[in-house]
Amino acid sequence: MRMQRLYMPTLREVPTEAETPSHRLLLRAGMIRKAASGLYTYLPLGYRVVRKIEEIVREEMDRAGAQEIRMSSVQPKEIWEASGRWSTFGPEMFKLTDRHGNEFALGPTAEEYFTDLIKEELRSYKQLPLNLYQIGWKYRDEKRPRFGINRSREFLMKDAYSFDVDAEGLQASYQAMWDAYVRVFDRLGIEYRIVAGDSGAMGGKVSHEFTALSEVGEGVIVYTDEGDAAATDEKAGVWHEPVADEAMAEREVVETPNMKTIEELSTFLGVPAEKMIKAVCLKVQGDPLLVFLPAERELNMAKLVGYLQVPEHEIEMLDEEGIVKATGAPAGFTGPVDLPEGVRVLIDRGVTERHNLICGANEKDRHFKNVNFGRDFTGEVVEDLWLVREGDRDPVHGLPYHFARGIEVGNIFQLGTKYSEALGATFLDENGVAKPLVMGSYGIGITRTISAIVEQNHDDKGIIWPVVVAPWPVIITVMRPEDEMQAALADEVEQRLQEAGIDCLVDDRKERPGVKFNDRDLIGIPLRLTVGKRAGEGVVEYSTRRDMVNEDVPVDEAIARVTAAR
């Protein structure tokens, strides 16, 4: 490809909308352009990267025995109603109505669609296992699109679905996809960790995320140096420090004028937060819910969603009026003792393990001292509602957690029979008995992976693409295209590389050397050959984008190096 003809509108100034290094560099390098909030156009350079990643993913999926299909992005309402997710998926779902009044969704995911596809055609255990996948655009109406293509409203995703006869078969399919994902991300050169994830709205009890490490990643992962404890901060359990036993003291009321926060109360009473109970007042699907946990801990909303089995968008904070109605007192004085009947109460296990605690008395300007679970209050005890934090340890071995940020580039879920039962997808086993298909779901964010690669591969000059995904693996920079010797040598090198199966970009523009070098650094082509004043000797300058070390070498050696490095 000749750069004179390439549509590559690079930017010299940093776009004001750019939020992260990858967002900034992809815009500056002329790889993407913003069309609207969360919507992007992939320009020639950027789309070549998309296709390179797609091909690696496709090769490894095919190698793992999955079969590619192509489904519509427009999905009928009926299949989402069957699973119950038409009303519960939330406001992120784009919904539309055709001219005949039929309702559809722009697919945010495809569990229902794949299940509906095979339910009339997979009828016998002899047809199993089966794994189907597609690479297609997904749509989610993000409340606040951010970080460029990392969290956008339209994104390219590979999603696969396995169908098995039983849990043992699902485990084998799950492991096959795990192994395929390892090969994909290893080939892409991404530094990543595999962590236990929260299944969320997908369903199922087992899931793992492939997280590309990045300081600007939205996700937080925790892990230990030894053992196998690695999880997202939404999933990670926490070691509970043993609490010394105490004799129950007599409960008493203390006056706490205008003491509404834990910090104020701790200072006023001279008592640490560990001896207090925190109240989180919520409204779930319209009804009040009071959650009580140790005052020094924060509520993990993902764990609460998992326990309640309701969508997160149907959980909101209870307003002042609602708190008064549910407890009889204003915010800041809520406690689990003597609550009105009919209010649902969740008690984190950590509260039950401690003694003689302080909590709101459900009266203005009053708190209780020396309250104890069982004697003074009760409620639904939840095993773990804590959000992990610095200094925590894993619950199995007590090893200290380390924290890192990352970008979720892949996820795998053991769905079980959630969708097959809902949509009536059954097969006949060897005894002729109808059973629901056992399913798994496996996603890779193609466009999100681009962000992850750039976040891990850039410097102050621009992007540093790995050879396997670079728009072109090599760029030939012609210093003076009007010079016949330089032009002829550039043509020769291009032809020889193409004959070796190596696509190359030729900068034949009549621009100053500084402009060419700056653009070359910005767009990040990994292997660089410069044809200059030694063209008559058959010598070119060889360098790599990562090392930025220039070396004059004969043409034959330069071509050999490029061939070996591709």
C-alpha positions as CSV (number, residue, x, y, z in Angstrom):
1,M,0.0,0.0,0.0
2,R,1.3,3.5,-0.9
3,M,0.8,6.1,1.7
4,Q,0.0,8.7,-1.0
5,R,-3.3,6.8,-1.5
6,L,-3.9,5.8,2.1
7,Y,-6.7,7.5,4.0
8,M,-4.8,8.2,7.2
9,P,-6.0,11.5,8.8
10,T,-3.5,11.8,11.6
11,L,-3.9,14.6,14.2
12,R,-1.1,16.7,15.6
13,E,-3.0,17.9,18.6
14,V,-4.3,15.7,21.4
15,P,-8.1,15.5,21.1
16,T,-9.9,17.1,24.0
17,E,-12.3,14.2,24.2
18,A,-9.5,11.6,24.8
19,E,-9.6,10.0,28.2
20,T,-6.9,7.3,28.1
21,P,-3.6,6.8,26.2
22,S,-5.3,4.3,23.9
23,H,-8.2,6.6,23.2
24,R,-5.9,9.5,22.5
25,L,-3.5,7.5,20.3
26,L,-6.1,5.7,18.2
27,L,-7.7,9.1,17.4
28,R,-4.4,10.8,16.7
29,A,-3.1,7.9,14.6
30,G,-6.2,8.2,12.3
31,M,-7.4,4.7,13.3
32,I,-10.9,5.7,14.6
33,R,-13.2,8.6,14.5
34,K,-16.0,9.4,16.9
35,A,-19.5,9.6,15.3
36,A,-21.5,10.2,18.4
37,S,-21.2,9.4,22.1
38,G,-20.0,5.8,22.3
39,L,-20.1,5.3,18.6
40,Y,-16.9,5.0,16.4
41,T,-15.9,4.6,12.8
42,Y,-12.9,2.4,12.2
43,L,-10.7,3.9,9.5
44,P,-8.5,1.9,7.2
45,L,-5.6,1.6,9.7
46,G,-7.8,0.7,12.6
47,Y,-10.0,-1.7,10.7
48,R,-6.9,-3.7,9.5
49,V,-6.1,-4.2,13.2
50,V,-9.7,-5.4,13.8
51,R,-9.4,-7.9,11.0
52,K,-6.0,-9.2,12.3
53,I,-7.4,-9.8,15.8
54,E,-10.5,-11.4,14.3
55,E,-8.4,-13.8,12.3
56,I,-6.4,-15.0,15.3
57,V,-9.6,-15.5,17.3
58,R,-11.2,-17.4,14.4
59,E,-8.2,-19.6,13.9
60,E,-8.1,-20.7,17.6
61,M,-11.9,-21.1,17.8
62,D,-11.8,-23.4,14.7
63,R,-8.8,-25.3,16.2
64,A,-10.9,-25.9,19.3
65,G,-13.7,-27.4,17.3
66,A,-16.1,-24.5,17.3
67,Q,-18.1,-23.7,14.1
68,E,-18.7,-20.2,12.9
69,I,-22.1,-18.9,11.9
70,R,-23.5,-15.4,11.3
71,M,-26.6,-14.2,13.1
72,S,-28.6,-11.0,12.8
73,S,-28.0,-8.2,15.3
74,V,-31.8,-7.7,15.4
75,Q,-33.4,-10.1,17.8
76,P,-37.1,-10.7,18.3
77,K,-38.7,-9.8,21.6
78,E,-40.3,-13.2,22.1
79,I,-37.1,-15.1,22.8
80,W,-36.1,-12.5,25.4
81,E,-39.5,-12.7,27.0
82,A,-39.1,-16.5,27.2
83,S,-35.9,-16.1,29.3
84,G,-37.4,-13.3,31.4
85,R,-34.7,-10.9,30.3
86,W,-36.8,-8.6,28.1
87,S,-37.8,-6.7,31.3
88,T,-34.8,-7.5,33.5
89,F,-31.8,-6.8,31.2
90,G,-32.2,-3.2,31.9
91,P,-32.0,0.2,30.1
92,E,-28.8,-0.8,28.4
93,M,-30.9,-2.8,25.9
94,F,-31.7,-0.9,22.6
95,K,-35.3,-1.7,21.7
96,L,-37.1,-0.9,18.5
97,T,-40.4,-1.5,16.8
98,D,-40.9,-2.3,13.1
99,R,-43.7,-0.8,10.9
100,H,-46.0,-3.8,11.8
101,G,-45.7,-3.2,15.5
102,N,-43.3,-6.1,16.2
103,E,-40.7,-5.4,18.9
104,F,-37.0,-6.3,18.6
105,A,-33.7,-5.7,20.4
106,L,-30.3,-4.8,19.0
107,G,-28.5,-7.7,20.4
108,P,-26.4,-6.9,23.5
109,T,-25.6,-10.6,23.8
110,A,-26.9,-13.8,22.2
111,E,-27.7,-16.6,24.7
112,E,-31.4,-16.6,23.8
113,Y,-30.7,-16.3,20.1
114,F,-28.4,-19.3,19.9
115,T,-30.6,-21.4,22.1
116,D,-33.6,-20.6,20.0
117,L,-31.6,-21.5,16.9
118,I,-30.8,-25.0,17.9
119,K,-33.8,-26.0,20.0
120,E,-35.7,-27.6,17.1
121,E,-32.6,-29.2,15.5
122,L,-30.5,-30.6,18.3
123,R,-32.7,-33.5,19.3
124,S,-30.4,-36.4,20.1
125,Y,-27.4,-36.9,22.4
126,K,-25.6,-38.2,19.3
127,Q,-25.4,-34.7,18.0
128,L,-23.6,-33.4,21.1
129,P,-21.3,-31.8,22.1
130,L,-21.7,-28.8,19.8
131,N,-20.0,-25.4,19.9
132,L,-21.2,-22.5,17.6
133,Y,-19.7,-19.0,17.5
134,Q,-20.0,-15.8,15.6
135,I,-18.0,-12.6,15.3
136,G,-20.5,-9.7,15.2
137,W,-21.4,-6.2,16.5
138,K,-23.2,-5.9,19.8
139,Y,-25.1,-2.9,21.1
140,R,-25.6,-1.6,24.6
141,D,-26.9,1.8,25.6
142,E,-24.2,2.6,28.1
143,K,-25.3,5.3,30.5
144,R,-21.9,6.9,30.3
145,P,-19.8,5.7,27.4
146,R,-16.1,6.3,28.2
147,F,-12.5,5.4,27.5
148,G,-13.1,5.5,23.7
149,I,-13.7,2.0,22.2
150,N,-13.1,0.4,25.6
151,R,-16.7,1.1,26.8
152,S,-18.8,2.1,23.8
153,R,-22.4,1.6,22.7
154,E,-21.4,-0.5,19.7
155,F,-18.6,-3.1,19.9
156,L,-17.3,-6.1,18.0
157,M,-17.4,-9.4,19.9
158,K,-16.8,-13.0,19.4
159,D,-19.4,-15.0,21.2
160,A,-19.6,-18.8,21.4
161,Y,-22.1,-21.2,22.9
162,S,-21.5,-24.8,23.8
163,F,-24.2,-27.4,24.2
164,D,-23.6,-30.6,26.1
165,V,-25.5,-33.6,27.6
166,D,-24.4,-33.1,31.2
167,A,-22.2,-31.1,33.6
168,E,-19.1,-33.3,32.8
169,G,-19.5,-32.5,29.2
170,L,-19.8,-28.8,30.0
171,Q,-16.6,-28.9,32.0
172,A,-14.8,-30.3,29.0
173,S,-16.2,-27.7,26.7
174,Y,-15.3,-25.0,29.2
175,Q,-11.7,-26.2,29.5
176,A,-11.4,-26.3,25.7
177,M,-12.5,-22.6,25.5
178,W,-10.2,-21.7,28.4
179,D,-7.3,-23.3,26.5
180,A,-8.3,-21.5,23.2
181,Y,-8.4,-18.2,25.0
182,V,-5.0,-18.7,26.5
183,R,-3.7,-19.3,22.9
184,V,-5.4,-16.2,21.6
185,F,-4.1,-13.8,24.2
186,D,-0.7,-15.4,24.2
187,R,-0.5,-14.9,20.4
188,L,-1.6,-11.3,20.8
189,G,1.2,-10.7,23.3
190,I,-1.1,-9.4,26.0
191,E,-0.1,-9.4,29.6
192,Y,-3.2,-10.8,31.3
193,R,-4.5,-12.7,34.3
194,I,-7.3,-15.2,34.5
195,V,-9.6,-14.5,37.5
196,A,-12.8,-15.8,38.9
197,G,-15.6,-13.5,37.8
198,D,-19.1,-12.5,38.8
199,S,-21.7,-14.1,36.5
200,G,-24.1,-11.2,36.9
201,A,-27.0,-11.1,34.5
202,M,-25.6,-14.0,32.4
203,G,-26.5,-16.6,34.9
204,G,-24.7,-19.7,36.1
205,K,-22.4,-20.2,39.1
206,V,-19.0,-20.5,37.5
207,S,-17.3,-17.8,35.4
208,H,-13.8,-16.5,34.7
209,E,-12.5,-13.3,33.2
210,F,-9.4,-12.8,31.1
211,T,-8.1,-9.4,32.2
212,A,-5.4,-7.4,30.4
213,L,-3.4,-5.6,33.0
214,S,-3.6,-1.8,32.6
215,E,-3.5,1.1,35.0
216,V,-6.5,2.7,33.2
217,G,-8.6,-0.4,33.3
218,E,-12.0,-0.1,34.8
219,G,-11.9,-3.5,36.5
220,V,-10.0,-4.3,39.7
221,I,-8.6,-7.8,40.3
222,V,-7.1,-9.3,43.4
223,Y,-4.6,-12.1,43.6
224,T,-2.2,-13.8,46.0
225,D,1.5,-14.7,45.4
226,E,0.8,-18.3,46.3
227,G,-2.2,-20.6,45.9
228,D,-4.8,-20.0,43.3
229,A,-6.7,-17.0,44.7
230,A,-7.4,-14.6,41.9
231,A,-10.7,-12.9,41.3
232,T,-12.4,-9.6,40.4
233,D,-13.0,-7.3,43.3
234,E,-16.7,-8.0,42.8
235,K,-16.1,-11.8,43.3
236,A,-13.3,-11.9,45.8
237,G,-14.1,-13.3,49.3
238,V,-12.4,-11.9,52.4
239,W,-10.8,-13.5,55.4
240,H,-12.6,-12.7,58.6
241,E,-10.3,-12.0,61.4
242,P,-11.2,-14.0,64.6
243,V,-13.1,-11.9,67.1
244,A,-12.4,-12.3,70.8
245,D,-15.4,-13.6,72.7
246,E,-17.1,-11.2,75.0
247,A,-19.8,-11.5,77.6
248,M,-23.0,-9.8,76.4
249,A,-23.3,-6.4,78.1
250,E,-26.7,-4.8,78.8
251,R,-28.1,-2.9,76.0
252,E,-28.5,0.9,76.5
253,V,-29.6,4.0,74.7
254,V,-27.1,6.9,74.2
255,E,-27.9,10.4,73.0
256,T,-26.1,11.2,69.8
257,P,-27.3,14.7,68.7
258,N,-26.8,15.2,64.9
259,M,-24.4,12.2,64.8
260,K,-25.4,10.7,61.4
261,T,-22.1,9.4,60.0
262,I,-19.8,6.6,61.2
263,E,-16.9,9.1,61.4
264,E,-18.9,11.5,63.6
265,L,-20.2,8.7,65.8
266,S,-16.8,7.2,66.2
267,T,-15.2,10.5,67.3
268,F,-18.2,11.4,69.6
269,L,-18.2,8.0,71.4
270,G,-14.5,7.2,71.2
271,V,-15.3,3.8,69.7
272,P,-13.7,2.4,66.5
273,A,-15.8,1.6,63.4
274,E,-15.2,-2.1,64.0
275,K,-17.5,-1.9,67.0
276,M,-20.4,-0.4,64.9
277,I,-23.0,-1.5,62.5
278,K,-23.5,0.3,59.2
279,A,-27.0,0.5,57.6
280,V,-27.4,0.6,53.9
281,C,-31.0,1.6,53.0
282,L,-32.2,0.4,49.6
283,K,-35.3,0.1,47.5
284,V,-35.5,-3.2,45.6
285,Q,-38.2,-3.5,42.9
286,G,-40.1,-0.8,44.8
287,D,-39.8,-2.4,48.3
288,P,-37.5,-1.2,51.1
289,L,-34.5,-3.4,52.0
290,L,-32.2,-2.7,54.9
291,V,-28.7,-4.2,54.7
292,F,-26.5,-4.2,57.9
293,L,-22.8,-4.9,57.8
294,P,-19.7,-4.0,59.9
295,A,-19.3,-0.2,59.8
296,E,-15.7,-0.3,58.4
297,R,-16.7,-2.3,55.4
298,E,-18.3,-1.2,52.1
299,L,-21.2,-3.0,50.5
300,N,-20.3,-5.1,47.4
301,M,-23.3,-4.5,45.1
302,A,-22.4,-7.4,42.8
303,K,-22.6,-9.8,45.7
304,L,-25.9,-8.3,46.8
305,V,-27.3,-8.7,43.3
306,G,-26.1,-12.3,43.2
307,Y,-27.9,-13.0,46.5
308,L,-31.1,-11.2,45.6
309,Q,-31.2,-12.5,42.0
310,V,-32.5,-9.2,40.8
311,P,-31.1,-6.9,38.1
312,E,-28.9,-4.1,39.5
313,H,-30.9,-1.4,37.7
314,E,-33.8,-2.4,40.0
315,I,-31.9,-1.6,43.1
316,E,-31.6,2.1,44.2
317,M,-30.9,4.0,47.4
318,L,-33.9,4.7,49.6
319,D,-34.6,8.4,49.8
320,E,-35.2,10.3,53.1
321,E,-38.9,9.9,53.0
322,G,-38.6,6.2,52.4
323,I,-36.1,5.7,55.2
324,V,-38.5,7.5,57.7
325,K,-41.4,5.3,56.5
326,A,-39.4,2.1,56.8
327,T,-37.7,2.8,60.1
328,G,-39.5,5.6,61.8
329,A,-36.4,7.7,62.0
330,P,-34.4,10.0,59.6
331,A,-31.2,8.7,57.8
332,G,-28.2,8.2,60.1
333,F,-30.1,6.6,62.9
334,T,-31.1,3.3,61.2
335,G,-30.4,0.1,63.1
336,P,-31.6,-3.6,63.1
337,V,-33.3,-3.5,66.5
338,D,-37.0,-3.1,66.9
339,L,-37.8,-2.4,63.2
340,P,-41.4,-2.2,62.0
341,E,-42.8,-5.5,60.8
342,G,-42.7,-6.2,57.1
343,V,-39.3,-4.6,56.3
344,R,-36.8,-7.0,54.8
345,V,-33.5,-7.1,56.6
346,L,-30.2,-8.6,55.5
347,I,-27.4,-9.2,58.0
348,D,-23.9,-9.7,56.8
349,R,-22.2,-12.6,58.6
350,G,-19.5,-10.3,59.9
351,V,-22.1,-8.6,62.1
352,T,-23.1,-11.9,63.7
353,E,-19.5,-12.7,64.7
354,R,-19.0,-9.5,66.8
355,H,-20.3,-8.6,70.2
356,N,-21.6,-5.5,72.0
357,L,-21.9,-3.3,68.9
358,I,-23.3,0.2,68.4
359,C,-26.1,0.8,65.9
360,G,-28.9,3.3,65.2
361,A,-31.9,3.2,67.6
362,N,-34.4,4.1,64.8
363,E,-35.0,7.3,66.8
364,K,-33.7,10.7,65.9
365,D,-30.5,11.6,67.8
366,R,-30.3,8.2,69.5
367,H,-28.1,5.0,69.1
368,F,-28.0,1.7,70.9
369,K,-24.8,0.4,72.7
370,N,-24.1,-3.3,73.3
371,V,-26.4,-4.8,70.8
372,N,-25.8,-8.5,69.8
373,F,-27.2,-10.6,67.0
374,G,-29.7,-13.2,68.2
375,R,-30.5,-11.4,71.5
376,D,-31.4,-8.0,70.2
377,F,-32.0,-8.4,66.5
378,T,-32.2,-11.0,63.8
379,G,-32.6,-11.1,60.0
380,E,-31.5,-13.0,56.9
381,V,-27.9,-13.8,57.4
382,V,-25.8,-13.4,54.2
383,E,-22.4,-15.1,54.0
384,D,-20.5,-12.3,52.4
385,L,-21.4,-8.8,51.3
386,W,-18.0,-7.2,51.7
387,L,-16.2,-5.3,49.0
388,V,-12.5,-6.3,49.1
389,R,-10.0,-3.6,50.0
390,E,-6.3,-3.1,50.5
391,G,-5.0,-5.1,53.4
392,D,-7.5,-7.9,53.0
393,R,-6.5,-11.6,52.8
394,D,-8.0,-14.5,50.8
395,P,-10.6,-16.5,52.8
396,V,-9.0,-19.9,52.2
397,H,-5.4,-19.6,53.1
398,G,-5.3,-16.1,54.7
399,L,-2.7,-14.9,52.2
400,P,-2.5,-11.2,51.6
401,Y,-4.2,-9.9,48.4
402,H,-2.4,-7.8,45.8
403,F,-4.5,-5.4,43.7
404,A,-4.2,-4.6,40.0
405,R,-6.3,-2.8,37.4
406,G,-7.3,-4.3,34.1
407,I,-9.4,-4.4,31.0
408,E,-11.7,-7.4,30.7
409,V,-11.0,-8.8,27.2
410,G,-12.5,-12.2,27.5
411,N,-15.0,-14.1,29.7
412,I,-16.3,-17.6,29.9
413,F,-19.4,-18.8,31.8
414,Q,-20.9,-22.1,32.8
415,L,-24.6,-21.3,32.1
416,G,-26.0,-24.8,32.9
417,T,-29.6,-25.1,31.9
418,K,-30.9,-21.6,32.6
419,Y,-31.6,-20.8,29.0
420,S,-32.4,-24.2,27.6
421,E,-35.1,-24.7,30.3
422,A,-36.5,-21.3,29.7
423,L,-36.7,-21.7,25.9
424,G,-37.5,-25.4,25.9
425,A,-34.3,-26.6,24.3
426,T,-34.1,-30.3,25.1
427,F,-32.5,-33.5,23.7
428,L,-33.3,-37.2,24.0
429,D,-30.7,-39.1,25.9
430,E,-29.6,-42.7,25.2
431,N,-32.8,-43.9,27.0
432,G,-35.1,-41.7,25.0
433,V,-35.7,-39.3,28.0
434,A,-35.9,-35.6,27.2
435,K,-33.4,-33.5,29.1
436,P,-32.4,-29.8,28.9
437,L,-29.2,-28.9,27.1
438,V,-26.3,-27.9,29.3
439,M,-24.8,-24.7,28.0
440,G,-21.7,-22.6,28.3
441,S,-21.1,-19.1,27.0
442,Y,-17.7,-17.6,25.8
443,G,-17.0,-14.0,24.8
444,I,-13.9,-12.1,23.5
445,G,-14.1,-8.3,23.0
446,I,-12.4,-7.8,19.7
447,T,-12.5,-4.0,19.7
448,R,-11.9,-3.8,23.5
449,T,-8.8,-6.0,22.9
450,I,-7.4,-3.2,20.6
451,S,-7.6,-0.8,23.6
452,A,-5.8,-3.3,25.8
453,I,-3.0,-3.8,23.3
454,V,-2.4,-0.1,22.9
455,E,-2.5,0.5,26.6
456,Q,0.3,-2.0,27.0
457,N,2.2,-1.0,23.9
458,H,2.9,2.7,23.5
459,D,5.3,5.5,24.4
460,D,5.3,9.2,24.2
461,K,5.7,9.1,20.4
462,G,2.8,6.8,19.6
463,I,1.6,3.2,19.4
464,I,3.9,0.2,19.3
465,W,1.9,-2.6,17.6
466,P,2.9,-6.2,18.0
467,V,3.8,-7.6,14.6
468,V,0.8,-10.0,14.6
469,V,-1.8,-7.3,14.7
470,A,-0.1,-4.3,13.2
471,P,-2.0,-2.7,10.2
472,W,1.1,-3.6,8.2
473,P,4.1,-5.5,9.8
474,V,6.6,-3.3,7.9
475,I,6.9,0.2,6.6
476,I,9.3,1.3,3.8
477,T,10.1,5.0,4.2
478,V,11.5,6.6,1.0
479,M,13.4,9.7,2.0
480,R,13.2,11.2,-1.6
481,P,10.6,9.6,-3.8
482,E,11.7,11.7,-6.7
483,D,15.2,10.2,-6.6
484,E,15.2,7.3,-9.1
485,M,17.6,5.1,-7.2
486,Q,15.6,5.4,-4.0
487,A,12.3,4.8,-5.8
488,A,13.7,1.8,-7.6
489,L,15.1,0.2,-4.5
490,A,11.9,0.8,-2.6
491,D,10.0,-0.9,-5.4
492,E,12.4,-3.8,-5.3
493,V,12.1,-4.3,-1.5
494,E,8.3,-4.0,-1.7
495,Q,8.2,-6.7,-4.4
496,R,10.5,-9.1,-2.6
497,L,8.6,-8.8,0.6
498,Q,5.3,-9.3,-1.1
499,E,6.7,-12.4,-2.8
500,A,7.6,-13.7,0.6
501,G,4.0,-13.2,1.7
502,I,4.7,-10.0,3.7
503,D,2.4,-7.0,3.2
504,C,4.0,-3.7,3.5
505,L,3.3,0.0,3.6
506,V,5.4,2.4,1.5
507,D,5.7,6.0,2.6
508,D,6.2,7.6,-0.8
509,R,4.8,11.0,0.2
510,K,6.6,14.1,-0.8
511,E,6.9,15.3,2.8
512,R,9.7,16.4,5.0
513,P,11.6,13.5,6.7
514,G,10.5,14.7,10.2
515,V,6.8,14.4,9.1
516,K,7.4,10.9,7.8
517,F,9.3,9.8,10.9
518,N,6.7,11.3,13.3
519,D,3.8,9.6,11.5
520,R,5.8,6.3,11.4
521,D,6.2,6.5,15.2
522,L,2.6,7.5,15.8
523,I,0.9,4.7,13.8
524,G,3.3,2.2,15.3
525,I,4.3,0.0,12.4
526,P,6.7,-2.5,14.2
527,L,9.4,-3.1,11.5
528,R,10.9,-0.2,9.6
529,L,13.1,0.0,6.5
530,T,14.3,3.5,5.4
531,V,15.6,3.9,1.8
532,G,17.9,7.0,1.7
533,K,21.2,8.2,0.4
534,R,22.8,4.8,0.4
535,A,20.2,3.3,-2.0
536,G,22.8,3.2,-4.8
537,E,24.9,0.8,-2.6
538,G,21.9,-1.5,-1.9
539,V,21.9,-0.4,1.7
540,V,18.9,0.5,3.8
541,E,18.3,1.5,7.4
542,Y,16.7,-1.2,9.5
543,S,15.0,-0.5,12.8
544,T,12.1,-1.6,15.0
545,R,9.5,0.6,16.5
546,R,10.0,-0.8,20.0
547,D,13.8,-0.5,20.2
548,M,14.2,2.6,18.0
549,V,17.7,1.6,17.1
550,N,18.7,2.4,13.5
551,E,21.2,0.2,11.7
552,D,22.5,0.4,8.1
553,V,22.3,-3.1,6.5
554,P,22.4,-4.6,3.0
555,V,19.0,-5.1,1.4
556,D,19.2,-8.9,1.6
557,E,19.9,-8.8,5.3
558,A,17.1,-6.4,5.9
559,I,14.6,-8.6,4.1
560,A,15.9,-11.6,6.0
561,R,15.4,-9.8,9.3
562,V,11.8,-8.7,8.4
563,T,11.0,-12.2,7.3
564,A,12.3,-13.7,10.5
565,A,10.5,-11.2,12.7
566,R,7.0,-11.3,11.1
